[in-house]
Amino acid sequence: MGDAFQIRDQEMPYFLTFQVVGWADVFTRKRYRDFILENLAYCRKSKGLFLFGYVIMSNHIHLLVQQKDGRLSDWVRDFKKFTSKKLIKMISENPDERRKEWLQMIFEYHGKFNKRNNDIQFWTHENHAVEMYNVGMIESRMNYIHENPVRAAIVEKPEDYLYSSARDYSGLKGLIDLDYW
């Protein structure tokens, strides 16, 4: 991996993107989106995460976060490791999941080409980390996060998308608590 998009200053806020391998549309299912939200809420409460903004799309999530203890890379590693294992298990054990063989094939395909995995992979290793070193950058990335469902033609207004912090910033109650910047 090159030098671009690396978490350098562990104490700064960052815009992150976590992408499912093969752009597989895992998060079209409510139970998987809710699992991500549960984990973000837990990390806010117990892992020192400041969560300023988020959106969960069908095959990726965008976050604007900061880690209280200055260990953002550790948080990213732990979050992705835990959620990938649990999501793969949830998919394989979900009796209503008609795509489980197809998804398993995608996860195995990407896993066998990566030396860091045993044989299965859920998230790509890239995080597209962009350091937020001024208010203008934060505003721009928050706008990007909140406009994602609009650009994807899922909703007309950002606050109409339930799995986004846009609701909170527009005065509506979101699904999880945030840390406002």
Summary of the structure (lengths in Angstrom):
residues: 181
radius of gyration: 16.1
end to end distance: 30.4
largest distance: 46.7
contacts: 518
relative contact order: 0.21
helix: 45%
strand: 15%
